[in-house]
Amino acid sequence: MIRYKAPTIVELAKLLGVAPSTVSRAFTDPGKLLPETVERVRRKASEIGYVPNNHARALITGRSSVVGMIVPDIANPFFPPILRHAQRAAEDQGLSLILADSDGDPERELQLVGRLTPQVEGLVLAASRLPEKSLVTVADRLPTVLVNRDIAGIPRVLVSADRALDEAVAEFTRDGHRSLAYVGGPAESWSNTQRARQVARSVSERGLALAQFDAPGGTYSEGFDVARAVVAAGATAVIAFDDVIAHGLISGFQAAGLSVPLDVSVLGCDDTLTTTTYPPLSSVALDLAGAGRLAVETLSASARQPNAAEQRIELEGTLVLRGSTGPAPRVAR
């Protein structure tokens, strides 16, 4: 059997006419080289099939060149864009990324943190369900960046829907809606708390009525099941915690014989399911790609930035109106 011999860093450096240390920096510390040099090294590496030996490098440098990322539900469409761009950012930094799914369970998340800690240089915790005290302890032991948890003293990247939700309530008001509903998601979710608070504030400022309901698992079926309660409350417009719940609501309203948006308007959040609902879902578009990229870049830079612990990056969402929202029905139910 013929065995393939992987090209070495020395062979790659010889082909490029550079020192092996230059090749190494192109993968481990690209910021110290010119961008065109990094691109040239990586392109030639791809051509000849050279792959950096992270294990060997870790033995020499004491660095694993690996970061960990934990999410509560990889099946939720909110997280794949964050993960995809976090992975690309890690590659740009010469790092590998390990993903773990906590299934929304704080105890499991803490166990995953413990398992990953010996293997990684830092952690990105997206929508963490851990108590604040636990997160502070984790961040004290290992470089950590939070996505959608706002805790002073820990670097964090927040994707905010506040401004867009206020615009949505203003739009509903102009369209004649006087009774709204908010259907929340998981109680442990920081985003859910923020969105519920903002909707309540915006509705109160405009003198509208608000009914609040919960879909604690954040599932399509829960959105479907709560639709009849929303109808019974007399709401003519409903804001859902996310697009998954909003999709369930649309189906639930249609099953109850109601038309969306003629009888009831539906707004989602995250803008991840717009092409899979009928009518097309109005939503709040969030910069999830930017959140994933910035989280890893912040993590990578945290060791070089004395004030990184106070870094707080907020990315504002944008209201996108489509076919699921419209004027209030002329005759109230």
Solvent accessible surface area in square Angstrom, and as a share of the most:
residue,aa,sasa,rsa
1,M,199,0.89
2,I,171,0.87
3,R,192,0.70
4,Y,165,0.63
5,K,151,0.64
6,A,61,0.47
7,P,22,0.14
8,T,56,0.33
9,I,56,0.28
10,V,93,0.53
11,E,76,0.34
12,L,0,0.00
13,A,2,0.02
14,K,172,0.73
15,L,111,0.55
16,L,10,0.05
17,G,68,0.66
18,V,41,0.24
19,A,52,0.41
20,P,59,0.37
21,S,56,0.36
22,T,25,0.14
23,V,0,0.00
24,S,37,0.24
25,R,100,0.36
26,A,0,0.00
27,F,29,0.12
28,T,23,0.14
29,D,45,0.23
30,P,23,0.14
31,G,73,0.70
32,K,144,0.61
33,L,36,0.18
34,L,115,0.57
35,P,103,0.65
36,E,114,0.51
37,T,31,0.18
38,V,16,0.09
39,E,96,0.43
40,R,102,0.37
41,V,0,0.00
42,R,56,0.20
43,R,123,0.45
44,K,60,0.25
45,A,4,0.03
46,S,90,0.58
47,E,112,0.50
48,I,50,0.26
49,G,36,0.35
50,Y,26,0.10
51,V,116,0.66
52,P,31,0.20
53,N,95,0.49
54,N,44,0.23
55,H,134,0.60
56,A,37,0.29
57,R,35,0.13
58,A,26,0.21
59,L,134,0.67
60,I,148,0.75
61,T,75,0.44
62,G,71,0.68
63,R,106,0.39
64,S,28,0.18
65,S,2,0.02
66,V,21,0.12
67,V,4,0.02
68,G,0,0.00
69,M,0,0.00
70,I,3,0.01
71,V,1,0.01
72,P,5,0.03
73,D,60,0.31
74,I,62,0.31
75,A,87,0.68
76,N,28,0.14
77,P,34,0.22
78,F,16,0.07
79,F,11,0.05
80,P,43,0.27
81,P,34,0.21
82,I,0,0.00
83,L,31,0.15
84,R,118,0.43
85,H,51,0.23
86,A,0,0.00
87,Q,88,0.39
88,R,128,0.47
89,A,5,0.04
90,A,1,0.00
91,E,92,0.41
92,D,88,0.45
93,Q,48,0.21
94,G,12,0.11
95,L,15,0.07
96,S,43,0.28
97,L,34,0.17
98,I,60,0.31
99,L,63,0.31
100,A,15,0.11
101,D,40,0.21
102,S,1,0.00
103,D,113,0.58
104,G,27,0.26
105,D,62,0.32
106,P,49,0.31
107,E,120,0.54
108,R,97,0.36
109,E,3,0.01
110,L,87,0.43
111,Q,89,0.40
112,L,16,0.08
113,V,10,0.06
114,G,47,0.45
115,R,146,0.53
116,L,11,0.05
117,T,49,0.29
118,P,114,0.72
119,Q,94,0.42
120,V,11,0.06
121,E,47,0.21
122,G,1,0.01
123,L,0,0.00
124,V,0,0.00
125,L,0,0.00
126,A,1,0.01
127,A,12,0.09
128,S,2,0.01
129,R,34,0.12
130,L,4,0.02
131,P,81,0.51
132,E,100,0.45
133,K,170,0.72
134,S,28,0.18
135,L,1,0.00
136,V,59,0.34
137,T,51,0.29
138,V,11,0.07
139,A,27,0.21
140,D,114,0.59
141,R,194,0.71
142,L,22,0.11
143,P,62,0.39
144,T,6,0.03
145,V,0,0.00
146,L,0,0.00
147,V,0,0.00
148,N,1,0.01
149,R,29,0.11
150,D,49,0.25
151,I,8,0.04
152,A,78,0.61
153,G,33,0.32
154,I,4,0.02
155,P,13,0.08
156,R,18,0.07
157,V,0,0.00
158,L,1,0.00
159,V,3,0.02
160,S,9,0.06
161,A,3,0.02
162,D,41,0.21
163,R,146,0.53
164,A,1,0.01
165,L,1,0.01
166,D,43,0.22
167,E,82,0.37
168,A,2,0.01
169,V,0,0.00
170,A,18,0.14
171,E,43,0.19
172,F,5,0.02
173,T,35,0.20
174,R,172,0.63
175,D,44,0.23
176,G,34,0.33
177,H,1,0.00
178,R,141,0.51
179,S,28,0.18
180,L,0,0.00
181,A,0,0.00
182,Y,4,0.01
183,V,0,0.00
184,G,2,0.02
185,G,3,0.03
186,P,20,0.13
187,A,84,0.65
188,E,100,0.45
189,S,6,0.04
190,W,48,0.17
191,S,11,0.07
192,N,15,0.08
193,T,55,0.32
194,Q,45,0.20
195,R,8,0.03
196,A,22,0.17
197,R,124,0.45
198,Q,15,0.07
199,V,0,0.00
200,A,36,0.28
201,R,109,0.40
202,S,0,0.00
203,V,4,0.02
204,S,83,0.53
205,E,121,0.54
206,R,80,0.29
207,G,67,0.65
208,L,22,0.11
209,A,57,0.44
210,L,51,0.25
211,A,27,0.21
212,Q,106,0.47
213,F,42,0.18
214,D,103,0.53
215,A,0,0.00
216,P,84,0.53
217,G,47,0.45
218,G,9,0.08
219,T,58,0.34
220,Y,91,0.35
221,S,64,0.41
222,E,49,0.22
223,G,0,0.00
224,F,78,0.33
225,D,104,0.54
226,V,20,0.11
227,A,0,0.00
228,R,154,0.56
229,A,43,0.34
230,V,0,0.00
231,V,36,0.21
232,A,91,0.71
233,A,48,0.37
234,G,28,0.27
235,A,0,0.00
236,T,15,0.09
237,A,0,0.00
238,V,0,0.00
239,I,1,0.00
240,A,1,0.00
241,F,20,0.08
242,D,3,0.01
243,D,1,0.00
244,V,27,0.15
245,I,0,0.00
246,A,0,0.00
247,H,46,0.21
248,G,0,0.00
249,L,0,0.00
250,I,3,0.01
251,S,26,0.16
252,G,3,0.03
253,F,0,0.00
254,Q,79,0.35
255,A,63,0.49
256,A,33,0.25
257,G,66,0.63
258,L,31,0.15
259,S,45,0.29
260,V,11,0.07
261,P,31,0.19
262,L,131,0.65
263,D,42,0.22
264,V,0,0.00
265,S,0,0.00
266,V,0,0.00
267,L,0,0.00
268,G,0,0.00
269,C,1,0.00
270,D,7,0.04
271,D,39,0.20
272,T,40,0.23
273,L,34,0.17
274,T,23,0.14
275,T,130,0.75
276,T,87,0.51
277,T,13,0.08
278,Y,179,0.68
279,P,13,0.08
280,P,59,0.37
281,L,0,0.00
282,S,0,0.00
283,S,0,0.00
284,V,0,0.00
285,A,28,0.22
286,L,19,0.10
287,D,65,0.34
288,L,8,0.04
289,A,35,0.27
290,G,4,0.04
291,A,0,0.00
292,G,0,0.00
293,R,106,0.39
294,L,37,0.18
295,A,0,0.00
296,V,0,0.00
297,E,60,0.27
298,T,8,0.05
299,L,11,0.05
300,S,27,0.17
301,A,15,0.12
302,S,23,0.15
303,A,95,0.74
304,R,165,0.60
305,Q,80,0.36
306,P,133,0.84
307,N,121,0.62
308,A,5,0.04
309,A,45,0.35
310,E,114,0.51
311,Q,60,0.27
312,R,111,0.40
313,I,35,0.18
314,E,75,0.34
315,L,32,0.16
316,E,64,0.29
317,G,9,0.09
318,T,86,0.50
319,L,32,0.16
320,V,43,0.25
321,L,82,0.41
322,R,78,0.29
323,G,31,0.30
324,S,0,0.00
325,T,21,0.12
326,G,9,0.09
327,P,97,0.61
328,A,23,0.18
329,P,31,0.19
330,R,245,0.89
331,V,124,0.71
332,A,82,0.64
333,R,114,0.42
